[in-house]
């Protein structure tokens, strides 16, 4: 089999495909910026987590 089964896009169809590709590239760029900003923000916010249990030694504890 030689040749294509479908014709090469011409004219308006070609421009439409180019614009759709350009729009997808812009969307990918914006999403990457949002994700990278989120990752950077979470890296700076990483600190030791607050302890979830309290341990004590010694005498009585009055909670009332």
Number of C-alpha atoms within 10 A of each C-alpha: 4 4 6 7 7 6 7 8 11 9 7 9 11 11 12 13 12 12 12 11 12 12 12 12 12 12 12 12 11 12 12 12 12 11 11 12 12 11 12 10 11 11 10 8 9 8 8 6 6 6 6 6 6 5 5 8 6 5 6 7 8 5 4 3
